[in-house]
Amino acid sequence: MIFKKKNKNIIKVVHYDGLRGFNQDYPCTIEEKDDSFEIKKIKPEMVVTLPKNKIVRIDSLNDNEFMQKYHNTLGTNDKKYYLIITYNSDENAENQIIFWGTSFEAIKFNKLKYKYNGNIGNYTL
């Protein structure tokens, strides 16, 4: 087989912060499975599984918005976009995993954001 069919559930990203064993600015992939996300680092291969039921929210910000919100400074790269996944750890503490990508990935980031932050159903305050 010469051509391999692309998996539409895989997003190529660059790790920014939040995963042990992953260096900052190291390329990796996020694959959406039925009940989890698999985050894979390449060379040496390492897989981190994040169950979907632990996700609190997913956010997508451009560089300027991200730098203002998380670093209280202005961003300098208008072509970089961030994916911020907030989840509950086993100790029930909120943690974040942050990735960045280009404008091509930003479209996929926004799709994830709206998919997981959309309609949440009924609840009581």
N, CA, C and O atoms as CSV, one atom per row, in Angstrom:
chain,resi,resn,atom,element,x,y,z
A,1,MET,N,N,0.842,-1.174,0.000
A,1,MET,CA,C,0.000,0.000,0.000
A,1,MET,C,C,0.889,1.239,0.000
A,1,MET,O,O,1.745,1.390,0.872
A,2,ILE,N,N,0.697,2.103,-0.949
A,2,ILE,CA,C,1.515,3.300,-1.073
A,2,ILE,C,C,1.003,4.421,-0.178
A,2,ILE,O,O,1.787,5.086,0.501
A,3,PHE,N,N,-0.307,4.631,-0.177
A,3,PHE,CA,C,-0.872,5.729,0.599
A,3,PHE,C,C,-1.586,5.191,1.828
A,3,PHE,O,O,-2.344,4.223,1.755
A,4,LYS,N,N,-1.332,5.831,2.945
A,4,LYS,CA,C,-1.957,5.442,4.191
A,4,LYS,C,C,-3.131,6.383,4.464
A,4,LYS,O,O,-2.995,7.598,4.316
A,5,LYS,N,N,-4.269,5.838,4.856
A,5,LYS,CA,C,-5.437,6.663,5.147
A,5,LYS,C,C,-5.201,7.423,6.448
A,5,LYS,O,O,-4.785,6.845,7.451
A,6,LYS,N,N,-5.471,8.728,6.417
A,6,LYS,CA,C,-5.274,9.563,7.594
A,6,LYS,C,C,-6.376,9.330,8.610
A,6,LYS,O,O,-7.544,9.175,8.254
A,7,ASN,N,N,-5.994,9.306,9.874
A,7,ASN,CA,C,-6.963,9.204,10.954
A,7,ASN,C,C,-7.431,10.614,11.297
A,7,ASN,O,O,-6.630,11.448,11.721
A,8,LYS,N,N,-8.713,10.884,11.118
A,8,LYS,CA,C,-9.250,12.223,11.357
A,8,LYS,C,C,-9.314,12.573,12.836
A,8,LYS,O,O,-9.512,13.736,13.187
A,9,ASN,N,N,-9.150,11.584,13.706
A,9,ASN,CA,C,-9.231,11.827,15.139
A,9,ASN,C,C,-7.881,12.159,15.762
A,9,ASN,O,O,-7.772,12.238,16.986
A,10,ILE,N,N,-6.856,12.354,14.943
A,10,ILE,CA,C,-5.517,12.675,15.453
A,10,ILE,C,C,-5.187,14.129,15.143
A,10,ILE,O,O,-5.354,14.601,14.018
A,11,ILE,N,N,-4.709,14.830,16.183
A,11,ILE,CA,C,-4.273,16.216,16.025
A,11,ILE,C,C,-2.780,16.260,16.335
A,11,ILE,O,O,-2.349,15.805,17.395
A,12,LYS,N,N,-1.997,16.802,15.420
A,12,LYS,CA,C,-0.566,16.992,15.668
A,12,LYS,C,C,-0.396,18.301,16.425
A,12,LYS,O,O,-0.854,19.353,15.980
A,13,VAL,N,N,0.270,18.223,17.581
A,13,VAL,CA,C,0.442,19.383,18.448
A,13,VAL,C,C,1.871,19.433,18.974
A,13,VAL,O,O,2.680,18.542,18.715
A,14,VAL,N,N,2.157,20.490,19.713
A,14,VAL,CA,C,3.437,20.634,20.401
A,14,VAL,C,C,3.118,20.825,21.879
A,14,VAL,O,O,2.333,21.702,22.240
A,15,HIS,N,N,3.727,20.004,22.734
A,15,HIS,CA,C,3.482,20.092,24.173
A,15,HIS,C,C,4.075,21.381,24.722
A,15,HIS,O,O,5.211,21.735,24.410
A,16,TYR,N,N,3.300,22.077,25.541
A,16,TYR,CA,C,3.772,23.305,26.177
A,16,TYR,C,C,3.982,23.087,27.677
A,16,TYR,O,O,5.030,23.439,28.217
A,17,ASP,N,N,2.974,22.501,28.351
A,17,ASP,CA,C,3.083,22.337,29.800
A,17,ASP,C,C,2.036,21.335,30.293
A,17,ASP,O,O,0.978,21.176,29.686
A,18,GLY,N,N,2.348,20.667,31.399
A,18,GLY,CA,C,1.355,19.863,32.089
A,18,GLY,C,C,1.542,18.361,32.063
A,18,GLY,O,O,0.813,17.651,32.757
A,19,LEU,N,N,2.494,17.844,31.288
A,19,LEU,CA,C,2.699,16.398,31.223
A,19,LEU,C,C,4.117,16.036,31.654
A,19,LEU,O,O,5.093,16.509,31.074
A,20,ARG,N,N,4.216,15.187,32.683
A,20,ARG,CA,C,5.528,14.689,33.106
A,20,ARG,C,C,6.105,13.817,32.005
A,20,ARG,O,O,5.386,13.028,31.392
A,21,GLY,N,N,7.387,13.953,31.755
A,21,GLY,CA,C,8.050,13.143,30.739
A,21,GLY,C,C,7.987,13.728,29.338
A,21,GLY,O,O,8.586,13.183,28.411
A,22,PHE,N,N,7.269,14.832,29.174
A,22,PHE,CA,C,7.177,15.519,27.886
A,22,PHE,C,C,7.904,16.855,28.023
A,22,PHE,O,O,7.543,17.672,28.869
A,23,ASN,N,N,8.906,17.076,27.212
A,23,ASN,CA,C,9.613,18.355,27.242
A,23,ASN,C,C,8.755,19.451,26.633
A,23,ASN,O,O,7.876,19.189,25.812
A,24,GLN,N,N,9.023,20.685,27.049
A,24,GLN,CA,C,8.329,21.820,26.447
A,24,GLN,C,C,8.750,21.938,24.984
A,24,GLN,O,O,9.907,21.700,24.638
A,25,ASP,N,N,7.799,22.305,24.137
A,25,ASP,CA,C,8.005,22.471,22.695
A,25,ASP,C,C,8.406,21.168,22.003
A,25,ASP,O,O,9.149,21.181,21.022
A,26,TYR,N,N,7.906,20.044,22.524
A,26,TYR,CA,C,8.183,18.735,21.931
A,26,TYR,C,C,6.946,18.257,21.176
A,26,TYR,O,O,5.847,18.280,21.732
A,27,PRO,N,N,7.097,17.825,19.921
A,27,PRO,CA,C,5.931,17.398,19.133
A,27,PRO,C,C,5.302,16.112,19.676
A,27,PRO,O,O,5.989,15.214,20.162
A,28,CYS,N,N,3.984,16.058,19.574
A,28,CYS,CA,C,3.245,14.876,19.980
A,28,CYS,C,C,1.901,14.864,19.255
A,28,CYS,O,O,1.601,15.769,18.477
A,29,THR,N,N,1.105,13.851,19.509
A,29,THR,CA,C,-0.213,13.765,18.887
A,29,THR,C,C,-1.267,13.540,19.959
A,29,THR,O,O,-0.992,12.973,21.017
A,30,ILE,N,N,-2.480,13.998,19.664
A,30,ILE,CA,C,-3.638,13.723,20.508
A,30,ILE,C,C,-4.613,12.933,19.650
A,30,ILE,O,O,-5.025,13.384,18.582
A,31,GLU,N,N,-4.977,11.747,20.129
A,31,GLU,CA,C,-5.951,10.931,19.403
A,31,GLU,C,C,-7.198,10.773,20.257
A,31,GLU,O,O,-7.125,10.353,21.412
A,32,GLU,N,N,-8.341,11.113,19.677
A,32,GLU,CA,C,-9.608,10.973,20.389
A,32,GLU,C,C,-10.126,9.549,20.221
A,32,GLU,O,O,-10.367,9.090,19.105
A,33,LYS,N,N,-10.290,8.866,21.338
A,33,LYS,CA,C,-10.870,7.519,21.363
A,33,LYS,C,C,-12.318,7.641,21.852
A,33,LYS,O,O,-12.798,8.747,22.102
A,34,ASP,N,N,-13.006,6.513,21.986
A,34,ASP,CA,C,-14.403,6.546,22.423
A,34,ASP,C,C,-14.576,7.185,23.798
A,34,ASP,O,O,-15.461,8.019,23.987
A,35,ASP,N,N,-13.733,6.798,24.760
A,35,ASP,CA,C,-13.910,7.289,26.122
A,35,ASP,C,C,-12.684,7.999,26.687
A,35,ASP,O,O,-12.626,8.276,27.885
A,36,SER,N,N,-11.704,8.296,25.835
A,36,SER,CA,C,-10.485,8.944,26.325
A,36,SER,C,C,-9.744,9.654,25.198
A,36,SER,O,O,-10.078,9.532,24.020
A,37,PHE,N,N,-8.729,10.397,25.612
A,37,PHE,CA,C,-7.770,10.979,24.680
A,37,PHE,C,C,-6.436,10.297,24.934
A,37,PHE,O,O,-6.031,10.135,26.085
A,38,GLU,N,N,-5.749,9.896,23.867
A,38,GLU,CA,C,-4.399,9.341,23.983
A,38,GLU,C,C,-3.418,10.374,23.474
A,38,GLU,O,O,-3.486,10.804,22.322
A,39,ILE,N,N,-2.505,10.765,24.345
A,39,ILE,CA,C,-1.480,11.740,23.996
A,39,ILE,C,C,-0.183,10.962,23.834
A,39,ILE,O,O,0.277,10.310,24.772
A,40,LYS,N,N,0.408,11.030,22.641
A,40,LYS,CA,C,1.591,10.223,22.336
A,40,LYS,C,C,2.797,11.100,22.042
A,40,LYS,O,O,2.749,12.015,21.221
A,41,LYS,N,N,3.876,10.787,22.741
A,41,LYS,CA,C,5.171,11.398,22.451
A,41,LYS,C,C,5.933,10.408,21.585
A,41,LYS,O,O,5.827,9.195,21.768
A,42,ILE,N,N,6.691,10.930,20.654
A,42,ILE,CA,C,7.445,10.084,19.738
A,42,ILE,C,C,8.932,10.175,20.084
A,42,ILE,O,O,9.439,11.269,20.333
A,43,LYS,N,N,9.623,9.065,20.102
A,43,LYS,CA,C,11.078,8.973,20.307
A,43,LYS,C,C,11.539,9.652,21.593
A,43,LYS,O,O,11.847,10.843,21.541
A,44,PRO,N,N,11.607,9.010,22.697
A,44,PRO,CA,C,11.085,7.676,22.943
A,44,PRO,C,C,9.567,7.728,23.105
A,44,PRO,O,O,9.014,8.680,23.656
A,45,GLU,N,N,8.918,6.691,22.614
A,45,GLU,CA,C,7.458,6.678,22.649
A,45,GLU,C,C,6.946,6.606,24.078
A,45,GLU,O,O,7.433,5.830,24.900
A,46,MET,N,N,5.957,7.431,24.344
A,46,MET,CA,C,5.294,7.445,25.642
A,46,MET,C,C,3.840,7.803,25.387
A,46,MET,O,O,3.552,8.696,24.590
A,47,VAL,N,N,2.922,7.117,26.055
A,47,VAL,CA,C,1.498,7.373,25.867
A,47,VAL,C,C,0.880,7.755,27.204
A,47,VAL,O,O,1.076,7.071,28.208
A,48,VAL,N,N,0.132,8.852,27.207
A,48,VAL,CA,C,-0.632,9.290,28.368
A,48,VAL,C,C,-2.099,9.214,27.977
A,48,VAL,O,O,-2.494,9.728,26.930
A,49,THR,N,N,-2.907,8.576,28.815
A,49,THR,CA,C,-4.337,8.446,28.550
A,49,THR,C,C,-5.107,9.357,29.495
A,49,THR,O,O,-4.916,9.308,30.710
A,50,LEU,N,N,-5.975,10.186,28.932
A,50,LEU,CA,C,-6.825,11.082,29.716
A,50,LEU,C,C,-8.277,10.676,29.484
A,50,LEU,O,O,-8.815,10.911,28.403
A,51,PRO,N,N,-8.927,10.062,30.498
A,51,PRO,CA,C,-10.338,9.700,30.341
A,51,PRO,C,C,-11.203,10.949,30.135
A,51,PRO,O,O,-11.000,11.969,30.795
A,52,LYS,N,N,-12.149,10.860,29.234
A,52,LYS,CA,C,-13.008,12.007,28.933
A,52,LYS,C,C,-13.843,12.439,30.131
A,52,LYS,O,O,-14.175,13.617,30.258
A,53,ASN,N,N,-14.191,11.494,31.020
A,53,ASN,CA,C,-15.017,11.862,32.166
A,53,ASN,C,C,-14.262,12.698,33.200
A,53,ASN,O,O,-14.876,13.208,34.137
A,54,LYS,N,N,-12.950,12.847,33.049
A,54,LYS,CA,C,-12.165,13.699,33.947
A,54,LYS,C,C,-12.019,15.128,33.421
A,54,LYS,O,O,-11.545,16.010,34.137
A,55,ILE,N,N,-12.424,15.355,32.176
A,55,ILE,CA,C,-12.258,16.681,31.571
A,55,ILE,C,C,-13.290,17.647,32.129
A,55,ILE,O,O,-14.490,17.369,32.126
A,56,VAL,N,N,-12.802,18.789,32.608
A,56,VAL,CA,C,-13.664,19.847,33.125
A,56,VAL,C,C,-14.050,20.790,31.993
A,56,VAL,O,O,-15.219,21.137,31.829
A,57,ARG,N,N,-13.053,21.199,31.218
A,57,ARG,CA,C,-13.303,22.085,30.073
A,57,ARG,C,C,-12.101,22.047,29.134
A,57,ARG,O,O,-11.000,21.638,29.502
A,58,ILE,N,N,-12.361,22.491,27.907
A,58,ILE,CA,C,-11.318,22.624,26.903
A,58,ILE,C,C,-11.402,24.036,26.360
A,58,ILE,O,O,-12.487,24.516,26.031
A,59,ASP,N,N,-10.269,24.700,26.264
A,59,ASP,CA,C,-10.246,26.067,25.762
A,59,ASP,C,C,-9.253,26.170,24.610
A,59,ASP,O,O,-8.286,25.412,24.538
A,60,SER,N,N,-9.502,27.105,23.726
A,60,SER,CA,C,-8.629,27.361,22.584
A,60,SER,C,C,-8.409,28.864,22.503
A,60,SER,O,O,-9.367,29.632,22.412
A,61,LEU,N,N,-7.149,29.284,22.535
A,61,LEU,CA,C,-6.818,30.710,22.528
A,61,LEU,C,C,-5.701,30.986,21.535
A,61,LEU,O,O,-4.826,30.146,21.323
A,62,ASN,N,N,-5.735,32.173,20.925
A,62,ASN,CA,C,-4.592,32.558,20.098
A,62,ASN,C,C,-3.460,33.003,21.020
A,62,ASN,O,O,-3.661,33.139,22.227
A,63,ASP,N,N,-2.289,33.226,20.468
A,63,ASP,CA,C,-1.097,33.533,21.264
A,63,ASP,C,C,-1.295,34.763,22.149
A,63,ASP,O,O,-0.919,34.751,23.321
A,64,ASN,N,N,-1.877,35.813,21.597
A,64,ASN,CA,C,-2.061,37.040,22.361
A,64,ASN,C,C,-3.011,36.819,23.544
A,64,ASN,O,O,-2.730,37.262,24.657
A,65,GLU,N,N,-4.128,36.137,23.301
A,65,GLU,CA,C,-5.090,35.854,24.373
A,65,GLU,C,C,-4.465,34.966,25.449
A,65,GLU,O,O,-4.662,35.195,26.643
A,66,PHE,N,N,-3.716,33.957,25.021
A,66,PHE,CA,C,-3.084,33.040,25.965
A,66,PHE,C,C,-2.066,33.764,26.842
A,66,PHE,O,O,-2.066,33.603,28.063
A,67,MET,N,N,-1.202,34.558,26.222
A,67,MET,CA,C,-0.176,35.269,26.986
A,67,MET,C,C,-0.794,36.265,27.963
A,67,MET,O,O,-0.298,36.426,29.078
A,68,GLN,N,N,-1.867,36.932,27.559
A,68,GLN,CA,C,-2.535,37.867,28.462
A,68,GLN,C,C,-3.172,37.132,29.637
A,68,GLN,O,O,-3.053,37.572,30.781
A,69,LYS,N,N,-3.838,36.029,29.366
A,69,LYS,CA,C,-4.564,35.298,30.407
A,69,LYS,C,C,-3.637,34.569,31.377
A,69,LYS,O,O,-3.869,34.596,32.586
A,70,TYR,N,N,-2.589,33.917,30.865
A,70,TYR,CA,C,-1.758,33.059,31.705
A,70,TYR,C,C,-0.412,33.660,32.102
A,70,TYR,O,O,0.204,33.197,33.062
A,71,HIS,N,N,0.060,34.687,31.377
A,71,HIS,CA,C,1.373,35.257,31.682
A,71,HIS,C,C,1.340,36.770,31.873
A,71,HIS,O,O,2.378,37.390,32.102
A,72,ASN,N,N,0.150,37.365,31.779
A,72,ASN,CA,C,-0.031,38.800,31.990
A,72,ASN,C,C,0.914,39.644,31.128
A,72,ASN,O,O,1.470,40.640,31.589
A,73,THR,N,N,1.081,39.230,29.886
A,73,THR,CA,C,1.924,39.956,28.942
A,73,THR,C,C,1.309,39.835,27.552
A,73,THR,O,O,0.374,39.059,27.357
A,74,LEU,N,N,1.815,40.579,26.604
A,74,LEU,CA,C,1.308,40.509,25.239
A,74,LEU,C,C,2.008,39.400,24.464
A,74,LEU,O,O,3.213,39.192,24.609
A,75,GLY,N,N,1.252,38.702,23.650
A,75,GLY,CA,C,1.827,37.678,22.787
A,75,GLY,C,C,2.523,38.316,21.601
A,75,GLY,O,O,2.264,39.472,21.265
A,76,THR,N,N,3.394,37.572,20.978
A,76,THR,CA,C,4.151,38.114,19.842
A,76,THR,C,C,3.966,37.313,18.565
A,76,THR,O,O,4.454,37.712,17.508
A,77,ASN,N,N,3.267,36.191,18.648
A,77,ASN,CA,C,3.148,35.317,17.487
A,77,ASN,C,C,1.681,35.159,17.124
A,77,ASN,O,O,0.935,34.473,17.823
A,78,ASP,N,N,1.264,35.789,16.035
A,78,ASP,CA,C,-0.144,35.719,15.649
A,78,ASP,C,C,-0.489,34.430,14.910
A,78,ASP,O,O,-1.636,34.248,14.503
A,79,LYS,N,N,0.471,33.540,14.729
A,79,LYS,CA,C,0.221,32.283,14.027
A,79,LYS,C,C,0.223,31.079,14.968
A,79,LYS,O,O,0.103,29.942,14.513
A,80,LYS,N,N,0.356,31.315,16.269
A,80,LYS,CA,C,0.398,30.236,17.240
A,80,LYS,C,C,-0.916,30.225,18.023
A,80,LYS,O,O,-1.408,31.269,18.450
A,81,TYR,N,N,-1.473,29.027,18.202
A,81,TYR,CA,C,-2.727,28.853,18.931
A,81,TYR,C,C,-2.523,27.807,20.014
A,81,TYR,O,O,-1.755,26.861,19.842
A,82,TYR,N,N,-3.217,27.986,21.132
A,82,TYR,CA,C,-3.061,27.102,22.282
A,82,TYR,C,C,-4.331,26.312,22.555
A,82,TYR,O,O,-5.440,26.826,22.412
A,83,LEU,N,N,-4.156,25.057,22.950
A,83,LEU,CA,C,-5.232,24.190,23.392
A,83,LEU,C,C,-4.990,23.925,24.872
A,83,LEU,O,O,-3.957,23.371,25.246
A,84,ILE,N,N,-5.944,24.321,25.715
A,84,ILE,CA,C,-5.819,24.146,27.154
A,84,ILE,C,C,-6.883,23.160,27.609
A,84,ILE,O,O,-8.079,23.426,27.483
A,85,ILE,N,N,-6.449,22.025,28.138
A,85,ILE,CA,C,-7.374,21.007,28.633
A,85,ILE,C,C,-7.294,21.025,30.157
A,85,ILE,O,O,-6.247,20.739,30.736
A,86,THR,N,N,-8.414,21.364,30.799
A,86,THR,CA,C,-8.497,21.355,32.257
A,86,THR,C,C,-9.206,20.068,32.664
A,86,THR,O,O,-10.271,19.741,32.140
A,87,TYR,N,N,-8.606,19.343,33.603
A,87,TYR,CA,C,-9.165,18.054,34.021
A,87,TYR,C,C,-9.022,17.886,35.527
A,87,TYR,O,O,-8.217,18.568,36.161
A,88,ASN,N,N,-9.807,16.976,36.094
A,88,ASN,CA,C,-9.703,16.635,37.509
A,88,ASN,C,C,-8.767,15.447,37.663
A,88,ASN,O,O,-8.953,14.410,37.027
A,89,SER,N,N,-7.756,15.609,38.517
A,89,SER,CA,C,-6.805,14.529,38.779
A,89,SER,C,C,-7.457,13.485,39.686
A,89,SER,O,O,-8.590,13.668,40.132
A,90,ASP,N,N,-6.743,12.397,39.957
A,90,ASP,CA,C,-7.243,11.365,40.865
A,90,ASP,C,C,-7.457,11.916,42.272
A,90,ASP,O,O,-8.274,11.392,43.029
A,91,GLU,N,N,-6.720,12.979,42.623
A,91,GLU,CA,C,-6.872,13.621,43.930
A,91,GLU,C,C,-7.960,14.690,43.895
A,91,GLU,O,O,-8.121,15.439,44.859
A,92,ASN,N,N,-8.708,14.769,42.793
A,92,ASN,CA,C,-9.795,15.718,42.566
A,92,ASN,C,C,-9.317,17.172,42.538
A,92,ASN,O,O,-10.076,18.077,42.885
A,93,ALA,N,N,-8.085,17.398,42.135
A,93,ALA,CA,C,-7.556,18.755,41.945
A,93,ALA,C,C,-7.610,19.085,40.459
A,93,ALA,O,O,-7.375,18.224,39.611
A,94,GLU,N,N,-7.925,20.352,40.151
A,94,GLU,CA,C,-7.944,20.768,38.742
A,94,GLU,C,C,-6.521,20.982,38.246
A,94,GLU,O,O,-5.749,21.726,38.850
A,95,ASN,N,N,-6.181,20.329,37.149
A,95,ASN,CA,C,-4.883,20.474,36.496
A,95,ASN,C,C,-5.104,20.839,35.041
A,95,ASN,O,O,-6.206,20.695,34.511
A,96,GLN,N,N,-4.042,21.313,34.398
A,96,GLN,CA,C,-4.133,21.683,32.988
A,96,GLN,C,C,-3.019,21.035,32.188
A,96,GLN,O,O,-1.897,20.853,32.662
A,97,ILE,N,N,-3.372,20.690,30.949
A,97,ILE,CA,C,-2.391,20.265,29.958
A,97,ILE,C,C,-2.504,21.282,28.834
A,97,ILE,O,O,-3.601,21.567,28.352
A,98,ILE,N,N,-1.367,21.830,28.418
A,98,ILE,CA,C,-1.378,22.886,27.406
A,98,ILE,C,C,-0.528,22.458,26.210
A,98,ILE,O,O,0.600,21.988,26.352
A,99,PHE,N,N,-1.115,22.640,25.031
A,99,PHE,CA,C,-0.443,22.355,23.768
A,99,PHE,C,C,-0.535,23.591,22.892
A,99,PHE,O,O,-1.376,24.460,23.120
A,100,TRP,N,N,0.331,23.669,21.888
A,100,TRP,CA,C,0.182,24.728,20.893
A,100,TRP,C,C,0.295,24.137,19.497
A,100,TRP,O,O,0.832,23.049,19.292
A,101,GLY,N,N,-0.233,24.898,18.547
A,101,GLY,CA,C,-0.190,24.485,17.154
A,101,GLY,C,C,-0.363,25.694,16.254
A,101,GLY,O,O,-0.432,26.828,16.727
A,102,THR,N,N,-0.432,25.447,14.959
A,102,THR,CA,C,-0.578,26.520,13.971
A,102,THR,C,C,-2.057,26.776,13.698
A,102,THR,O,O,-2.927,26.163,14.316
A,103,SER,N,N,-2.328,27.680,12.776
A,103,SER,CA,C,-3.719,28.001,12.445
A,103,SER,C,C,-4.460,26.777,11.902
A,103,SER,O,O,-5.676,26.675,12.065
A,104,PHE,N,N,-3.753,25.857,11.266
A,104,PHE,CA,C,-4.383,24.627,10.776
A,104,PHE,C,C,-4.947,23.817,11.942
A,104,PHE,O,O,-6.066,23.310,11.859
A,105,GLU,N,N,-4.188,23.692,13.018
A,105,GLU,CA,C,-4.647,22.965,14.198
A,105,GLU,C,C,-5.693,23.754,14.970
A,105,GLU,O,O,-6.523,23.161,15.658
A,106,ALA,N,N,-5.671,25.083,14.870
A,106,ALA,CA,C,-6.626,25.923,15.603
A,106,ALA,C,C,-8.063,25.557,15.258
A,106,ALA,O,O,-8.938,25.613,16.121
A,107,ILE,N,N,-8.311,25.190,14.025
A,107,ILE,CA,C,-9.654,24.773,13.612
A,107,ILE,C,C,-10.062,23.524,14.394
A,107,ILE,O,O,-11.194,23.423,14.868
A,108,LYS,N,N,-9.141,22.582,14.524
A,108,LYS,CA,C,-9.415,21.357,15.283
A,108,LYS,C,C,-9.538,21.662,16.777
A,108,LYS,O,O,-10.361,21.060,17.466
A,109,PHE,N,N,-8.721,22.598,17.280
A,109,PHE,CA,C,-8.817,23.009,18.685
A,109,PHE,C,C,-10.218,23.542,18.977
A,109,PHE,O,O,-10.838,23.177,19.976
A,110,ASN,N,N,-10.707,24.414,18.087
A,110,ASN,CA,C,-12.031,25.006,18.290
A,110,ASN,C,C,-13.136,23.958,18.227
A,110,ASN,O,O,-14.109,24.044,18.976
A,111,LYS,N,N,-13.002,22.980,17.352
A,111,LYS,CA,C,-13.998,21.907,17.280
A,111,LYS,C,C,-14.053,21.140,18.599
A,111,LYS,O,O,-15.136,20.823,19.091
A,112,LEU,N,N,-12.884,20.841,19.170
A,112,LEU,CA,C,-12.851,20.163,20.471
A,112,LEU,C,C,-13.479,21.033,21.548
A,112,LEU,O,O,-14.256,20.552,22.373
A,113,LYS,N,N,-13.141,22.306,21.535
A,113,LYS,CA,C,-13.666,23.249,22.526
A,113,LYS,C,C,-15.190,23.241,22.511
A,113,LYS,O,O,-15.816,23.103,23.562
A,114,TYR,N,N,-15.784,23.385,21.354
A,114,TYR,CA,C,-17.237,23.450,21.268
A,114,TYR,C,C,-17.890,22.090,21.506
A,114,TYR,O,O,-19.019,22.023,21.990
A,115,LYS,N,N,-17.204,21.031,21.177
A,115,LYS,CA,C,-17.746,19.688,21.399
A,115,LYS,C,C,-17.860,19.377,22.889
A,115,LYS,O,O,-18.844,18.782,23.328
A,116,TYR,N,N,-16.857,19.776,23.666
A,116,TYR,CA,C,-16.831,19.423,25.087
A,116,TYR,C,C,-17.303,20.532,26.012
A,116,TYR,O,O,-17.471,20.295,27.208
A,117,ASN,N,N,-17.518,21.721,25.503
A,117,ASN,CA,C,-18.019,22.810,26.333
A,117,ASN,C,C,-19.412,23.235,25.903
A,117,ASN,O,O,-19.927,24.249,26.374
A,118,GLY,N,N,-20.013,22.479,25.027
A,118,GLY,CA,C,-21.324,22.836,24.493
A,118,GLY,C,C,-22.433,22.553,25.488
A,118,GLY,O,O,-22.313,22.878,26.670
A,119,ASN,N,N,-23.500,21.955,25.018
A,119,ASN,CA,C,-24.660,21.669,25.863
A,119,ASN,C,C,-24.276,20.690,26.962
A,119,ASN,O,O,-23.727,19.622,26.693
A,120,ILE,N,N,-24.570,21.067,28.208
A,120,ILE,CA,C,-24.188,20.223,29.333
A,120,ILE,C,C,-25.370,19.544,30.001
A,120,ILE,O,O,-25.168,18.686,30.860
A,121,GLY,N,N,-26.594,19.896,29.639
A,121,GLY,CA,C,-27.764,19.268,30.234
A,121,GLY,C,C,-28.213,19.981,31.497
A,121,GLY,O,O,-27.715,21.057,31.829
A,122,ASN,N,N,-29.151,19.373,32.189
A,122,ASN,CA,C,-29.729,19.974,33.392
A,122,ASN,C,C,-28.796,19.832,34.577
A,122,ASN,O,O,-28.041,18.866,34.678
A,123,TYR,N,N,-28.857,20.818,35.483
A,123,TYR,CA,C,-28.089,20.747,36.719
A,123,TYR,C,C,-28.711,21.659,37.760
A,123,TYR,O,O,-29.523,22.521,37.424
A,124,THR,N,N,-28.340,21.478,39.023
A,124,THR,CA,C,-28.851,22.266,40.137
A,124,THR,C,C,-27.718,23.062,40.739
A,124,THR,O,O,-26.614,22.549,40.918
A,125,LEU,N,N,-27.992,24.325,41.052
A,125,LEU,CA,C,-26.974,25.183,41.676
A,125,LEU,C,C,-26.980,25.026,43.181
A,125,LEU,O,O,-26.191,25.671,43.872
